[in-house]
């Protein structure tokens, strides 16, 4: 399913589903929708981050967390997260729900992220297998080094990853030790 035809779930501020909508149009209009973000850690406590493919419709080439996306209408968010993790970086990892966040970000190509993402956490030392249509590179990095680099060069990072690192550092550190 290509991005321009994919449907996502519009929600209210309580994350209650309202209706479905076209992914492209929702991001153009900045409508509130459900999403997920995944942080995968290795045994050393490093986080897997990915560099988005140059062909992505927004935030192309920017570094983001291990995986992110949107559940499809009728699809459980946990199922969508596991599906996209395998589709993007070829990993099958048991994921644990951590918490929800909330942010708005104005992106390139006149796109607006207005999301309530569900954050999931997992652990693996398996080597990622990249889908080149989604991801052009990955690397393992500590949360501390990531926060330092985001502070130094924020333009290299996707808006949502900057949000998580700035708004939820304690929660991310706690989950790093729990999974």
Backbone bond lengths (Angstrom), bond angles and torsions (degrees), N, CA, C in turn:
res aa  C-N    CA-C-N  psi(-1)  N-CA   C-N-CA  omega(-1)  CA-C   N-CA-C  phi
1 X - - - 1.466 - - 1.526 107.79 -
2 X 1.302 117.77 126.76 1.449 120.92 -178.55 1.521 110.67 -85.63
3 X 1.320 115.41 156.07 1.464 121.41 -177.32 1.516 112.66 -54.50
4 X 1.333 117.77 -39.20 1.456 119.17 -173.21 1.527 113.45 -70.47
5 X 1.332 118.60 -12.87 1.460 121.00 178.59 1.521 112.53 -115.60
6 X 1.300 117.75 -3.82 1.456 121.03 -176.62 1.528 111.08 -71.51
7 X 1.310 114.99 141.24 1.460 122.04 178.37 1.533 109.52 -102.09
8 X 1.329 116.06 143.09 1.456 122.08 175.46 1.528 108.99 -125.94
9 X 1.321 115.65 174.65 1.460 121.65 -173.82 1.523 109.89 -104.66
10 X 1.323 116.23 115.78 1.462 121.15 172.95 1.521 108.01 -77.51
11 X 1.341 116.32 139.85 1.464 121.36 -177.32 1.521 110.07 -133.40
12 X 1.342 115.06 166.38 1.463 120.30 171.45 1.530 107.95 -94.86
13 X 1.321 117.15 -178.17 1.471 121.05 -176.65 1.529 113.22 -63.74
14 X 1.335 117.22 -18.21 1.472 121.33 176.92 1.533 111.05 -91.43
15 X 1.333 117.15 8.03 1.460 123.72 -179.42 1.526 112.44 66.38
16 X 1.321 116.45 26.69 1.463 121.30 174.71 1.530 108.38 -88.96
17 X 1.332 115.77 131.19 1.458 120.71 -178.16 1.528 110.94 -63.14
18 X 1.320 115.91 134.80 1.459 122.26 178.14 1.527 111.76 -106.52
19 X 1.335 114.91 -51.11 1.466 120.97 -179.86 1.521 107.76 -169.39
20 X 1.305 115.30 173.01 1.456 121.23 176.73 1.518 108.86 -94.56
21 X 1.310 116.05 158.70 1.447 120.48 177.59 1.511 111.92 -156.19
22 X 1.314 115.81 160.57 1.452 123.21 178.98 1.528 110.04 -67.54
23 X 1.314 116.18 125.22 1.466 121.62 -175.74 1.531 112.49 -54.51
24 X 1.315 116.40 -46.46 1.468 121.22 -178.53 1.531 110.45 -62.21
25 X 1.336 116.58 -47.93 1.461 121.25 -177.06 1.528 111.51 -66.20
26 X 1.312 116.51 -40.36 1.471 120.78 179.34 1.527 110.53 -60.63
27 X 1.337 116.25 -41.03 1.466 119.80 178.78 1.533 111.80 -72.15
28 X 1.312 118.35 -28.82 1.459 120.31 174.70 1.529 110.90 -71.64
29 X 1.327 116.53 -39.97 1.463 121.63 -177.28 1.529 113.18 -85.83
30 X 1.313 117.54 -12.14 1.460 121.07 179.22 1.521 113.55 69.82
31 X 1.327 117.37 34.60 1.462 120.85 -179.10 1.526 110.91 -80.92
32 X 1.318 115.79 145.23 1.465 121.85 -178.15 1.530 110.04 -68.12
33 X 1.334 115.87 128.64 1.460 120.98 -178.94 1.527 111.09 -144.86
34 X 1.326 114.13 165.97 1.473 121.70 -179.04 1.522 109.37 -86.53
35 X 1.308 115.81 144.33 1.459 122.09 178.62 1.528 108.45 -147.10
36 X 1.313 115.28 179.26 1.466 121.03 172.27 1.517 108.75 -143.34
37 X 1.313 115.77 154.63 1.454 123.11 173.38 1.514 107.84 -137.90
38 X 1.324 115.43 141.67 1.462 121.72 -176.59 1.522 109.28 -120.59
39 X 1.319 114.59 136.60 1.461 122.32 171.75 1.520 107.24 -118.69
40 X 1.330 116.44 114.03 1.462 122.16 176.78 1.519 107.39 -104.18
41 X 1.329 115.59 130.01 1.461 122.41 178.62 1.522 109.54 -113.05
42 X 1.333 116.18 152.63 1.465 120.57 173.30 1.526 109.25 -98.72
43 X 1.319 116.77 179.99 1.466 121.18 -177.05 1.529 112.21 -63.02
44 X 1.332 117.18 -24.41 1.468 121.34 178.45 1.530 111.97 -82.22
45 X 1.328 116.91 -1.10 1.465 120.34 -179.60 1.508 114.34 83.09
46 X 1.330 117.21 11.71 1.462 120.78 177.49 1.526 109.61 -86.31
47 X 1.321 115.24 150.04 1.453 122.57 -179.60 1.529 109.82 -99.08
48 X 1.327 116.04 136.27 1.456 121.06 174.26 1.526 108.00 -79.92
49 X 1.333 116.53 122.93 1.462 120.47 172.81 1.524 108.23 -118.39
50 X 1.323 115.25 154.22 1.450 120.87 -178.03 1.523 110.61 -123.03
51 X 1.321 114.61 147.42 1.461 120.41 172.11 1.524 106.96 -98.05
52 X 1.328 115.01 118.83 1.459 120.72 -177.36 1.529 111.04 -61.83
53 X 1.311 115.80 144.32 1.463 121.45 179.87 1.527 110.38 -60.32
54 X 1.310 115.72 149.55 1.462 121.17 179.90 1.527 112.88 -63.31
55 X 1.319 118.40 -21.34 1.455 121.56 -178.53 1.521 115.12 -87.85
56 X 1.324 118.75 1.38 1.470 121.14 -179.44 1.530 109.72 -65.64
57 X 1.339 116.42 148.68 1.467 120.54 -173.33 1.521 113.72 -76.09
58 X 1.305 118.26 -12.94 1.466 121.54 167.76 1.524 108.54 -151.98
59 X 1.298 115.60 158.13 1.471 122.26 178.48 1.524 112.90 55.47
60 X 1.313 117.25 29.46 1.461 122.43 179.24 1.529 110.17 -60.30
61 X 1.325 115.81 136.72 1.458 121.47 177.55 1.508 114.84 77.47
62 X 1.313 118.80 -4.49 1.470 121.11 -179.96 1.524 110.15 -86.10
63 X 1.328 115.14 152.96 1.452 121.52 177.11 1.525 109.14 -82.57
64 X 1.318 115.39 137.77 1.462 122.80 -179.65 1.524 108.63 -135.68
65 X 1.332 116.06 175.16 1.460 119.74 177.59 1.534 109.75 -67.65
66 X 1.316 117.23 -176.66 1.464 122.65 -170.65 1.513 113.14 -52.58
67 X 1.322 117.22 -40.16 1.459 122.33 -179.56 1.515 108.12 -168.35
68 X 1.317 116.51 149.49 1.458 121.05 174.42 1.518 108.38 -151.59
69 X 1.315 116.08 163.16 1.448 119.70 179.91 1.515 111.59 172.12
70 X 1.320 114.91 -159.69 1.459 122.28 -175.33 1.521 109.81 -133.25
71 X 1.326 117.84 135.51 1.465 118.26 171.92 1.524 109.44 -69.78
72 X 1.310 115.44 147.85 1.459 120.99 176.23 1.524 109.18 -82.52
73 X 1.301 118.02 157.22 1.464 119.79 175.53 1.536 110.65 -52.59
74 X 1.335 116.27 130.45 1.451 121.59 -179.79 1.513 114.46 82.26
75 X 1.320 118.91 -2.02 1.463 123.09 -178.66 1.525 109.56 -103.03
76 X 1.307 116.62 129.03 1.462 120.29 176.46 1.526 109.21 -62.41
77 X 1.310 116.50 142.06 1.469 120.82 -177.43 1.526 110.92 -60.63
78 X 1.320 117.83 -38.93 1.472 121.01 179.14 1.531 111.16 -64.05
79 X 1.321 117.42 -37.83 1.463 121.85 178.11 1.527 109.93 -67.47
80 X 1.322 116.42 -43.00 1.469 121.15 178.31 1.528 110.73 -61.49
81 X 1.320 116.74 -41.80 1.467 120.34 -179.64 1.526 110.56 -61.61
82 X 1.317 117.23 -47.64 1.468 120.81 179.56 1.530 110.70 -63.18
83 X 1.319 116.83 -41.29 1.465 121.63 179.06 1.525 110.93 -59.94
84 X 1.336 116.75 -50.55 1.465 120.00 -176.21 1.532 112.31 -69.02
85 X 1.325 117.91 -34.03 1.465 119.89 177.74 1.527 109.59 -60.44
86 X 1.319 116.22 -42.69 1.464 119.47 177.97 1.531 111.11 -69.86
87 X 1.333 118.20 -41.13 1.466 121.28 -179.31 1.529 112.31 -65.66
88 X 1.326 117.94 -37.99 1.465 120.72 -174.86 1.521 113.29 -85.59
89 X 1.336 117.23 -47.15 1.463 119.89 -173.69 1.527 113.75 -125.21
90 X 1.343 116.50 11.64 1.456 120.88 172.90 1.513 115.74 64.82
91 X 1.318 117.66 26.37 1.464 120.46 -178.77 1.523 111.28 -109.87
92 X 1.326 115.02 133.91 1.467 122.02 169.09 1.517 106.31 -108.65
93 X 1.309 114.44 106.00 1.470 121.16 -173.99 1.523 108.29 -131.49
94 X 1.330 118.52 131.83 1.468 118.43 172.53 1.532 109.11 -60.08
95 X 1.332 115.82 127.66 1.459 121.35 -177.95 1.524 110.14 -110.65
96 X 1.321 115.40 142.56 1.457 122.39 177.68 1.524 108.52 -118.74
97 X 1.343 116.11 130.73 1.460 120.03 176.37 1.526 108.93 -67.42
98 X 1.333 115.70 134.79 1.456 120.76 179.08 1.516 112.70 -106.48
99 X 1.323 116.70 -62.40 1.462 121.27 -176.63 1.520 109.50 -167.17
100 X 1.313 115.91 171.85 1.467 122.33 174.27 1.519 108.81 -105.28
101 X 1.298 115.72 153.60 1.455 122.56 176.04 1.527 107.55 -127.66
102 X 1.323 115.61 -175.91 1.468 121.10 179.11 1.520 107.68 -156.24
103 X 1.320 117.53 129.54 1.462 120.13 177.10 1.513 110.97 -158.51
104 X 1.327 114.39 161.77 1.458 124.07 171.81 1.523 106.31 -129.72
105 X 1.325 116.62 134.98 1.463 120.70 178.31 1.524 109.36 -142.51
106 X 1.320 115.61 136.69 1.460 122.38 177.23 1.520 107.62 -95.54
107 X 1.320 116.02 119.61 1.452 122.53 -171.54 1.521 111.84 -109.55
108 X 1.314 114.76 178.42 1.455 120.84 174.71 1.532 110.01 -67.31
109 X 1.295 116.90 170.47 1.466 123.87 179.53 1.530 112.52 57.11
110 X 1.344 116.36 28.74 1.466 122.23 178.11 1.526 113.09 57.62
111 X 1.317 116.13 33.57 1.460 121.83 178.28 1.529 109.23 -99.85
112 X 1.338 115.18 148.85 1.464 121.76 177.97 1.519 108.47 -128.72
113 X 1.329 116.26 125.20 1.464 120.97 171.77 1.520 106.98 -92.92
114 X 1.310 116.92 120.71 1.461 124.14 176.96 1.518 104.43 -133.56
115 X 1.335 115.67 92.03 1.458 120.10 -165.22 1.523 113.78 -131.30
116 X 1.322 112.63 154.40 1.458 122.33 162.62 1.526 105.22 -115.33
117 X 1.327 117.22 93.81 1.457 119.83 -179.95 1.530 111.53 -86.14
118 X 1.327 114.05 141.69 1.461 122.30 172.05 1.521 105.33 -93.94
119 X 1.324 118.21 124.47 1.453 121.10 -178.11 1.516 110.51 -97.01
120 X 1.338 114.28 130.76 1.460 122.95 -179.93 1.520 109.05 -119.55
121 X 1.335 114.20 152.21 1.460 120.40 -176.17 1.525 109.76 -133.18
122 X 1.333 115.26 144.75 1.451 121.13 178.41 1.511 110.57 -151.42
123 X 1.331 115.31 171.16 1.468 121.07 -179.96 1.521 108.86 -137.08
124 X 1.333 114.97 135.43 1.461 121.09 173.96 1.526 109.33 -160.90
125 X 1.311 114.92 156.01 1.452 121.37 169.71 1.530 109.97 -114.75
126 X 1.327 116.29 9.07 1.460 121.25 178.40 1.532 109.99 -67.81
127 X 1.308 114.78 150.62 1.465 120.28 178.32 1.527 109.96 -80.50
128 X 1.328 117.88 128.44 1.461 120.34 176.51 1.532 111.39 -64.58
129 X 1.329 115.27 150.60 1.463 122.45 173.82 1.523 105.34 -120.84
130 X 1.328 116.24 107.95 1.454 121.58 -169.12 1.525 113.53 -79.61
131 X 1.330 114.97 137.92 1.458 122.36 169.40 1.525 105.09 -89.36
132 X 1.337 118.87 110.10 1.468 120.74 -173.53 1.529 114.30 -64.78
133 X 1.323 118.51 -16.81 1.460 120.43 175.72 1.531 111.15 -75.92
134 X 1.328 116.46 -18.53 1.458 122.13 -177.30 1.527 113.46 -110.52
135 X 1.327 116.16 -39.66 1.470 122.01 -168.73 1.520 109.40 -136.25
136 X 1.344 116.27 133.80 1.460 118.64 177.59 1.522 113.61 -104.52
137 X 1.335 117.58 -17.52 1.463 120.27 178.39 1.527 108.73 -162.95
138 X 1.326 115.41 159.01 1.462 121.49 173.13 1.522 108.11 -138.03
139 X 1.324 114.98 160.39 1.462 119.86 171.73 1.520 108.84 -157.12
140 X 1.322 115.18 156.77 1.459 122.46 175.67 1.524 107.35 -98.76
141 X 1.331 116.49 135.58 1.464 121.35 -176.61 1.526 108.98 -151.16
142 X 1.317 117.07 146.53 1.467 119.14 176.20 1.529 109.25 -72.79
143 X 1.308 115.96 154.51 1.470 119.59 176.51 1.524 110.91 -60.82
144 X 1.312 116.73 -35.45 1.464 120.88 -179.14 1.529 111.19 -66.76
145 X 1.332 116.85 -45.11 1.464 120.51 178.13 1.530 110.74 -67.02
146 X 1.323 116.29 -36.26 1.459 120.53 177.76 1.532 110.62 -63.96
147 X 1.318 117.04 -46.54 1.467 120.57 178.97 1.530 110.82 -60.20
148 X 1.313 116.37 -40.58 1.468 120.39 179.50 1.525 111.11 -64.98
149 X 1.333 117.42 -42.38 1.458 119.75 -179.44 1.525 111.58 -70.68
150 X 1.338 117.30 -36.35 1.467 119.94 176.22 1.528 110.25 -62.42
151 X 1.320 117.01 -40.73 1.466 120.17 178.43 1.530 110.95 -64.56
152 X 1.325 116.10 -35.11 1.468 121.67 -178.13 1.533 112.58 -78.64
153 X 1.341 116.95 -39.60 1.473 120.89 -174.69 1.534 110.30 -141.61
154 X 1.324 117.52 67.87 1.471 119.94 -175.36 1.528 113.89 -60.91
155 X 1.308 117.68 -26.46 1.466 120.65 -177.83 1.526 112.95 -65.19
156 X 1.321 117.92 -16.33 1.465 121.63 178.86 1.526 112.94 -80.02
157 X 1.337 116.56 -10.15 1.459 121.02 -170.56 1.521 112.54 -118.09
158 X 1.336 114.90 147.27 1.465 121.01 177.19 1.528 109.45 -65.52
159 X 1.321 115.56 147.43 1.470 121.87 -176.84 1.517 112.30 -56.45
160 X 1.322 117.22 -39.84 1.468 119.28 -177.03 1.523 111.52 -69.28
161 X 1.330 118.55 -36.41 1.466 119.51 177.61 1.529 109.96 -66.88
162 X 1.328 116.74 -41.64 1.467 119.25 176.07 1.531 109.89 -58.84
163 X 1.340 116.77 -42.43 1.473 120.50 178.44 1.524 110.73 -59.04
164 X 1.325 118.60 -49.79 1.473 120.55 -176.81 1.523 111.21 -61.91
165 X 1.324 116.89 -43.50 1.467 120.79 -177.85 1.532 110.61 -66.94
166 X 1.324 117.56 -37.77 1.467 120.68 -178.99 1.523 113.04 -81.27
167 X 1.340 118.04 -38.49 1.468 121.24 -173.89 1.525 113.82 -91.99
168 X 1.332 118.45 -21.77 1.469 120.61 -173.12 1.530 113.72 -133.32
169 X 1.323 119.71 41.26 1.468 118.23 -176.43 1.529 113.36 -62.74
170 X 1.321 118.22 -39.64 1.470 120.41 -179.11 1.520 111.48 -67.06
171 X 1.343 116.64 -42.39 1.461 120.17 179.58 1.528 111.07 -63.64
172 X 1.333 117.38 -42.98 1.461 120.32 178.70 1.526 110.74 -62.44
173 X 1.314 117.22 -43.37 1.467 120.87 178.74 1.524 110.93 -63.76
174 X 1.329 117.07 -40.42 1.471 120.22 178.26 1.520 111.06 -62.61
175 X 1.339 116.91 -45.12 1.443 119.71 -178.81 1.519 111.87 -69.28
176 X 1.328 117.31 -31.43 1.474 120.41 176.27 1.533 109.73 -56.32
177 X 1.320 116.96 -39.10 1.463 119.94 -178.16 1.531 112.99 -84.59
178 X 1.334 117.95 -16.05 1.465 120.50 -176.85 1.520 114.13 -87.91
179 X 1.336 116.87 -32.00 1.477 118.48 -176.18 1.513 111.18 -87.68
